[in-house]
Amino acid sequence: MKVTSKHLSLLHELTEEQFNAVEMHSFLNVISVIRLQLETLQMLSGSANFLDHIIHITDYLTEKIQKGDHKVFFPENIRSYQQKVLKDIDKFETLEKNSRLLAEIDDARTILLEIFKVMDIRSDELHRKTQNPNKWESYSIGEFKEDFNKFFHAVEKNSKGKYQIIQNIANKGLNDYLVNFEVDTDNGNEISMPLAFKDVIRDLIANARKYTQPGGQINIGLSQKTGILRFIVQDNGIGIPENEMDRIFEYGYRGKNVRDRPTMGGGFGLTKALYVTVQLNGDMWIDSKEDEGTTITIELPVRDAG
């Protein structure tokens, strides 16, 4: 299905708050993961309020982001927040005697440190994007793939051993995801794109993982040739019901086959992908079949980086 004007009209219906949430979708997902870790620790401890202060700060950040205050996610502010999170967890640990909960605290700290690495990358990107939102930036292919390897590693850690994200089929276990990620360019060893589109790639890959059962496969391709940047993400997950395809770009809409699944997202990753694609004068296609999987393709005309 190619995206057409009937889908584009949905963008004009967004409220200011919805627009801000769409624009900051990736950051809201990161904050949601952090909040879940803090909330889980507090619940396991039986303490009604020990982590309330840092949870309150986390909710405050979410509210500010939703209202369009991007500065709260700038590097200097995020580092201060990260330090407060770790300080409160350290205090929590010193007061705890239960060995099982001490192990949970240690696991949570490990997960949060991985999430903070991803947060640092996104915070730096947001700062640069705010200064020049339409600028195309160049990356070496190695640098670009390494950024995504950090993202995969954080997702894997957050699963607490339920699965790994493997790029070599010879190492794949029964519940592991096999991810094939290829990048080609006719520009030497560099690929270029706006930071907003890098965000979209990350979001769509996260969706592919989220809606594919452990043990599944995700194929990711990125090609910059003859003036076209082409991105494809393909999974063998649960797919989209045919009669709901025209609604998938609606803000907050989730298909009937995923509504009961707990997720960190707000249901607007595809809305954001559509918005950014339109802003960059690109085209977008979605092919999906329920219980078989989904393929998303985006093509953008290339502009010079710099």
C-alpha positions in Angstrom: 0.0 0.0 0.0 1.5 3.3 -1.0 0.8 6.3 1.3 -1.6 8.7 -0.4 -3.3 12.1 0.2 -6.0 10.4 2.3 -3.4 9.3 4.8 -1.6 12.7 4.7 -4.8 14.4 5.8 -4.4 12.8 9.2 -1.4 15.0 10.0 -3.6 18.1 9.8 -5.8 16.7 12.6 -3.0 16.6 15.2 -3.4 18.8 18.2 -0.3 20.8 19.4 0.3 18.3 22.2 -0.1 15.3 19.9 2.3 17.0 17.4 4.9 17.4 20.2 4.4 13.7 21.3 4.9 12.6 17.7 8.1 14.7 17.3 9.5 13.4 20.6 8.3 9.8 20.2 11.8 8.2 20.6 12.5 10.2 23.8 9.2 9.4 25.4 9.9 5.7 24.8 13.3 5.9 26.6 11.7 7.7 29.5 9.0 5.1 29.7 11.5 2.3 29.9 13.3 4.1 32.8 10.1 4.7 34.6 9.1 1.0 34.3 12.5 0.0 35.9 12.0 2.4 38.8 8.3 1.4 39.3 9.2 -2.3 39.3 11.9 -1.9 41.9 9.6 0.0 44.2 6.8 -2.6 43.8 9.2 -5.5 44.5 10.6 -3.7 47.6 7.2 -3.2 49.2 8.2 0.3 49.9 5.4 2.7 49.2 7.4 5.8 48.5 11.2 5.4 48.5 11.6 6.0 44.8 8.7 8.4 44.6 10.9 11.5 44.2 12.8 10.2 41.1 9.6 8.8 39.6 8.0 12.2 40.1 11.0 13.8 38.3 10.6 11.2 35.5 6.9 12.1 35.1 7.8 15.8 35.1 10.2 15.2 32.2 7.5 13.3 30.3 5.1 16.2 30.8 7.6 18.8 29.7 8.5 16.8 26.5 4.9 16.4 25.6 4.4 20.1 25.9 7.3 20.7 23.5 10.0 21.7 25.9 12.9 20.1 24.1 15.6 21.6 26.3 14.8 19.2 29.2 16.4 16.5 27.0 19.5 18.5 26.1 22.8 16.8 27.3 23.4 18.9 30.4 19.9 18.4 31.7 19.8 14.7 31.0 23.1 14.0 32.6 21.8 15.7 35.8 18.7 13.5 35.7 20.8 10.3 35.1 22.9 11.1 38.1 19.8 11.6 40.3 18.4 8.2 39.2 21.6 6.4 40.0 22.0 8.2 43.3 18.5 7.2 44.4 19.1 3.6 43.4 22.4 3.6 45.4 20.6 4.9 48.4 17.9 2.3 48.0 20.5 -0.4 47.8 22.2 0.6 51.0 18.9 0.2 52.9 18.0 -3.1 51.5 18.9 -6.5 53.1 16.9 -9.0 51.0 19.4 -10.7 48.7 16.8 -11.3 45.9 15.9 -7.7 45.8 19.6 -6.7 45.9 20.1 -8.8 42.7 17.0 -7.0 41.1 18.6 -3.6 42.0 21.8 -4.6 40.4 20.0 -5.8 37.2 18.0 -2.6 37.1 21.2 -0.5 37.4 22.8 -2.5 34.5 19.8 -2.0 32.3 19.6 1.8 33.2 23.2 2.3 32.3 22.6 0.7 28.9 19.5 2.9 28.4 21.5 6.0 29.4 24.0 5.3 26.6 21.1 5.3 24.1 19.7 8.4 25.8 23.0 10.2 25.5 23.1 9.6 21.7 19.5 10.8 21.3 20.0 13.8 23.5 23.0 14.9 21.5 21.1 14.4 18.3 18.1 16.4 19.6 20.4 19.3 20.5 21.9 19.3 17.0 18.5 18.9 15.3 17.1 21.8 17.3 19.8 24.1 16.0 19.3 23.0 12.3 16.2 20.7 11.9 16.6 20.1 8.2 20.4 19.6 8.0 21.6 16.4 6.4 24.5 14.8 8.4 27.0 12.3 7.2 28.1 9.2 9.0 30.6 6.5 8.3 28.8 3.2 7.7 30.7 1.8 10.7 29.7 4.6 13.0 26.1 4.4 11.8 25.8 0.7 12.5 27.6 1.0 15.8 24.9 3.5 17.0 22.3 0.9 16.2 24.3 -1.9 17.8 24.1 0.1 21.1 20.4 0.4 20.6 20.0 -3.4 20.1 22.2 -4.1 23.1 20.0 -1.9 25.3 16.8 -3.6 24.1 18.4 -7.0 24.7 19.5 -6.0 28.3 16.0 -4.7 29.0 14.6 -8.2 28.2 16.5 -9.6 31.3 17.7 -12.7 29.4 14.5 -13.6 27.6 16.2 -13.2 24.3 19.3 -12.0 22.5 19.5 -9.9 19.3 21.8 -11.9 17.0 23.4 -10.8 13.7 25.0 -14.2 12.9 22.6 -17.1 12.4 25.2 -19.5 13.6 24.9 -18.0 17.1 21.1 -17.9 17.2 19.2 -19.6 20.0 15.5 -20.7 19.8 14.2 -17.4 21.4 16.7 -15.0 19.8 15.9 -12.4 17.2 18.0 -12.7 14.0 18.7 -9.2 12.7 20.2 -8.6 9.2 21.3 -5.0 8.8 22.9 -4.0 5.6 24.0 -0.5 4.5 25.2 0.4 1.0 26.2 3.8 -0.5 27.7 5.2 -3.7 29.3 7.9 -1.6 32.5 6.1 -0.5 32.1 4.9 3.0 29.5 7.5 4.1 25.8 7.7 4.3 23.8 10.9 5.0 20.4 11.8 6.3 18.6 14.2 8.6 18.7 13.3 12.3 14.9 13.2 12.3 15.0 10.4 9.8 17.6 8.5 11.8 15.0 8.7 14.6 12.4 7.2 12.3 14.6 4.3 11.3 15.2 3.5 15.0 11.5 3.7 15.8 10.4 1.4 12.9 13.1 -1.1 13.8 11.8 -1.0 17.4 8.3 -1.6 16.2 9.4 -4.6 14.1 11.0 -6.1 17.1 8.1 -5.3 19.4 5.5 -7.0 17.1 7.6 -10.0 16.2 7.7 -13.0 18.6 11.1 -14.0 20.1 12.8 -16.3 17.6 11.7 -14.2 14.7 13.7 -12.4 12.0 14.1 -8.7 11.1 15.7 -7.6 7.9 16.9 -4.0 7.6 18.3 -2.4 4.5 19.6 1.1 3.9 20.8 2.3 0.5 22.0 5.7 -0.8 22.5 5.5 -4.5 21.7 7.7 -7.6 20.3 10.5 -5.4 17.8 8.3 -3.5 18.0 7.2 0.1 16.0 4.0 0.5 15.2 2.3 3.8 13.4 -1.0 4.2 12.5 -2.9 7.4 10.9 -6.3 7.1 9.7 -8.6 9.9 7.9 -12.0 10.1 5.8 -10.8 13.0 2.1 -10.6 13.7 1.3 -8.2 10.8 -1.6 -5.8 10.4 -5.2 -6.8 9.7 -6.1 -6.0 6.1 -9.2 -4.0 7.1 -7.2 -1.8 9.4 -4.4 -0.7 7.0 -6.0 2.6 6.2 -6.1 3.5 10.0 -2.5 2.7 11.0 -1.3 6.3 10.7 -4.0 7.7 13.1 -2.5 9.1 16.2 -2.5 6.5 19.0 -4.2 3.8 16.9 -3.2 0.2 17.6 -4.6 -2.7 15.6 -7.0 -5.2 17.1 -4.3 -7.9 17.2 -1.9 -5.8 19.4 -4.3 -3.9 21.7 -3.8 -6.4 24.6 0.0 -6.3 24.3 1.8 -4.2 26.9 4.3 -1.9 25.2 6.3 1.2 26.1 5.1 3.1 23.0 2.2 5.5 22.6 0.9 4.1 19.3 2.3 7.0 17.1 5.5 5.7 15.7 4.0 5.3 12.2 2.4 8.8 12.5 5.9 10.2 13.1 7.4 8.2 10.2 4.7 9.6 7.9 5.2 13.1 9.2 9.0 13.1 8.7 8.7 11.4 5.3 6.4 14.2 4.1 8.6 16.9 5.5 11.5 15.4 3.5 9.5 15.1 0.3 9.7 11.3 0.4 7.4 8.4 -0.4 6.3 5.6 1.8 4.9 2.1 1.3 3.6 -0.5 3.7 2.9 -4.1 2.9 1.5 -6.4 5.6 -0.4 -9.6 6.1 -1.8 -10.7 9.5 0.3 -13.5 11.1 2.9 -13.2 8.3 4.7 -9.9 8.9 5.2 -6.4 7.7 7.5 -4.6 5.2 7.9 -0.8 5.4 9.7 1.1 2.6 10.7 4.8 2.6 12.4 6.7 -0.2 13.8 10.2 0.2 15.5 12.4 -2.4 19.1 13.0 -1.2 20.3 16.5 -0.3 24.0 17.4 0.3 25.2 17.0 3.9 26.6 20.0 5.6 
